[in-house]
Amino acid sequence: MIKTDNPAGRLYAILNEAKNMSHNISTRDVWLKVFKIESKSQTELFRTLTSLQELMDEIKEQLNEADDINKDLYIKYLPNIERVIRVTNLDTSWNSYRESLSDVAMYNLAHCAEILSSRYGESTIEEQELFKLKDEIDTLYEIVRTGSLNKELKIIILDQLEIIRRAIHEYRIRGAKGLHKALR
């Protein structure tokens, strides 16, 4: 089992799900399904893909910080992975990108996850706990929205709750760091 307490582990889990999607559908539809984006919002999809690219940057940054590893071994297949997440044509068939997620490339990413977990492992939150937290934030959002607070204060609180909601939605990508950042 690949640990998801690090950027490479989270990326591995996401790409593994994407890799198992049908090769006959569009790349756009793959990412919409993987990230459960129901509205087919271009903005939401591009925001999520940008977060995925930032995740790749974080992986490379953490690998480069480690002075005592053979970086060439760990980064060898990352360009293949980058080709998939730095997608340029969402309307093309998923198969044209999926090929880059070879077993060897995924195995390499799993090795990255292992080393990053041992060095930079973060605390994790169970999926059920995240759903519970999201429900509580949604409830609080509605209470504030329909409440009788001063309009300016209401907007400030709702904006902050929306930031937390987004961090929960992006937990698969950003992990605990994303939640921590949203709560600052």
C-alpha positions as CSV (number, residue, x, y, z in Angstrom):
1,M,0.0,0.0,0.0
2,I,1.4,3.4,-1.0
3,K,1.2,5.9,1.8
4,T,-0.6,9.1,0.9
5,D,1.0,11.2,3.7
6,N,3.3,12.9,1.1
7,P,2.9,14.6,-2.3
8,A,4.2,11.6,-4.3
9,G,1.8,9.2,-2.5
10,R,-1.1,11.5,-3.1
11,L,-0.2,11.9,-6.8
12,Y,0.2,8.1,-7.1
13,A,-3.3,7.5,-5.7
14,I,-4.8,10.1,-8.1
15,L,-2.9,8.8,-11.2
16,N,-3.7,5.2,-10.3
17,E,-7.4,6.0,-10.3
18,A,-7.0,7.9,-13.6
19,K,-5.0,5.1,-15.2
20,N,-7.8,2.7,-14.5
21,M,-10.3,4.9,-16.4
22,S,-11.5,3.8,-19.9
23,H,-9.0,4.7,-22.6
24,N,-11.9,5.6,-25.0
25,I,-13.1,8.7,-23.1
26,S,-11.8,12.3,-23.3
27,T,-9.0,13.4,-21.0
28,R,-11.4,16.1,-19.7
29,D,-13.9,13.4,-18.7
30,V,-11.2,11.5,-16.9
31,W,-10.2,14.4,-14.8
32,L,-13.8,15.4,-14.1
33,K,-14.5,11.9,-12.8
34,V,-11.3,11.5,-10.8
35,F,-11.9,14.9,-9.1
36,K,-15.6,14.5,-8.8
37,I,-16.3,17.8,-10.5
38,E,-20.0,17.6,-11.3
39,S,-20.6,21.0,-12.8
40,K,-18.1,20.5,-15.7
41,S,-16.8,23.9,-14.8
42,Q,-13.8,24.8,-16.9
43,T,-12.6,27.1,-14.1
44,E,-12.9,24.3,-11.4
45,L,-11.2,21.8,-13.7
46,F,-8.3,24.1,-14.6
47,R,-7.9,25.1,-10.9
48,T,-7.6,21.5,-10.0
49,L,-5.2,20.6,-12.7
50,T,-3.1,23.6,-11.6
51,S,-3.1,22.2,-8.1
52,L,-1.9,18.8,-9.5
53,Q,1.0,20.6,-11.3
54,E,1.9,22.3,-8.0
55,L,1.9,18.8,-6.4
56,M,4.4,17.7,-9.0
57,D,6.6,20.7,-8.3
58,E,6.4,19.9,-4.6
59,I,7.6,16.4,-5.2
60,K,10.6,17.5,-7.2
61,E,11.4,20.2,-4.6
62,Q,11.4,17.6,-1.8
63,L,13.4,15.2,-3.7
64,N,16.0,17.9,-4.5
65,E,16.3,18.7,-0.8
66,A,17.5,15.2,0.0
67,D,21.2,15.2,-0.3
68,D,21.8,11.6,0.5
69,I,19.8,9.9,-2.3
70,N,20.5,9.2,-5.9
71,K,18.1,11.8,-7.4
72,D,18.5,10.4,-10.9
73,L,16.9,7.2,-9.8
74,Y,13.9,9.0,-8.3
75,I,13.3,11.5,-11.0
76,K,14.0,9.3,-14.0
77,Y,10.3,8.8,-15.0
78,L,8.8,12.0,-13.6
79,P,8.8,13.6,-17.1
80,N,6.3,10.8,-18.2
81,I,4.1,11.7,-15.2
82,E,4.4,15.4,-15.9
83,R,3.2,14.8,-19.5
84,V,0.0,13.5,-18.0
85,I,-0.6,16.2,-15.5
86,R,0.5,19.1,-17.7
87,V,-2.2,18.1,-20.2
88,T,-2.4,20.5,-23.2
89,N,-5.5,19.1,-24.9
90,L,-8.4,18.0,-22.7
91,D,-10.5,17.0,-25.7
92,T,-8.1,14.3,-26.9
93,S,-8.6,10.7,-26.0
94,W,-7.4,9.7,-22.6
95,N,-5.4,6.9,-24.2
96,S,-2.9,9.4,-25.6
97,Y,-1.9,10.5,-22.1
98,R,-2.6,7.2,-20.3
99,E,0.3,5.5,-22.1
100,S,2.7,7.7,-20.1
101,L,1.5,6.1,-16.9
102,S,3.4,2.9,-17.6
103,D,3.9,0.3,-14.9
104,V,7.5,1.4,-14.7
105,A,6.6,5.1,-14.3
106,M,4.1,4.4,-11.6
107,Y,6.6,2.1,-9.8
108,N,9.1,4.9,-9.9
109,L,6.5,7.3,-8.4
110,A,5.8,4.7,-5.7
111,H,9.5,4.7,-4.8
112,C,9.3,8.5,-4.6
113,A,6.3,8.2,-2.3
114,E,8.2,5.8,-0.1
115,I,11.3,8.0,0.4
116,L,9.2,11.2,0.9
117,S,6.9,9.4,3.4
118,S,9.9,8.5,5.5
119,R,11.3,12.0,5.4
120,Y,8.4,14.4,5.2
121,G,5.3,12.3,6.1
122,E,2.3,14.3,7.2
123,S,-0.6,13.4,9.4
124,T,-3.6,12.2,7.4
125,I,-7.3,12.4,7.9
126,E,-9.6,9.5,7.1
127,E,-12.1,10.0,4.3
128,Q,-15.1,9.5,6.6
129,E,-13.7,12.2,8.9
130,L,-13.3,14.5,5.9
131,F,-16.9,13.9,4.9
132,K,-18.1,14.6,8.4
133,L,-16.0,17.8,8.5
134,K,-17.4,19.0,5.2
135,D,-20.9,18.4,6.4
136,E,-20.3,20.4,9.5
137,I,-18.8,23.3,7.5
138,D,-21.7,23.2,5.1
139,T,-24.1,23.4,8.0
140,L,-22.2,26.2,9.6
141,Y,-22.1,28.0,6.2
142,E,-25.9,27.8,5.9
143,I,-26.4,29.0,9.5
144,V,-24.2,32.0,8.9
145,R,-25.7,32.7,5.4
146,T,-29.3,32.7,6.7
147,G,-28.4,34.3,10.1
148,S,-28.9,37.9,11.1
149,L,-25.2,39.0,11.3
150,N,-24.0,42.3,10.0
151,K,-23.6,41.9,6.2
152,E,-19.9,42.7,6.2
153,L,-19.1,40.3,9.0
154,K,-21.3,37.6,7.3
155,I,-19.3,38.0,4.0
156,I,-16.0,37.7,5.9
157,I,-17.1,34.5,7.7
158,L,-18.6,33.0,4.5
159,D,-15.4,33.7,2.6
160,Q,-13.4,31.9,5.3
161,L,-15.7,28.9,5.4
162,E,-15.5,28.7,1.6
163,I,-11.7,28.6,1.8
164,I,-12.0,25.7,4.3
165,R,-14.5,23.9,2.0
166,R,-12.1,24.2,-0.9
167,A,-9.2,22.9,1.2
168,I,-11.4,19.9,2.2
169,H,-12.2,19.3,-1.5
170,E,-8.5,19.5,-2.4
171,Y,-7.4,17.3,0.4
172,R,-6.6,14.5,-2.1
173,I,-4.1,16.8,-3.7
174,R,-2.8,19.2,-1.0
175,G,-3.1,16.9,2.0
176,A,-3.0,18.2,5.6
177,K,-0.8,21.1,4.6
178,G,-3.7,22.5,2.5
179,L,-6.1,22.3,5.4
180,H,-3.5,23.9,7.8
181,K,-3.0,26.7,5.3
182,A,-6.7,27.3,5.0
183,L,-7.1,27.5,8.7
184,R,-4.4,30.2,9.2
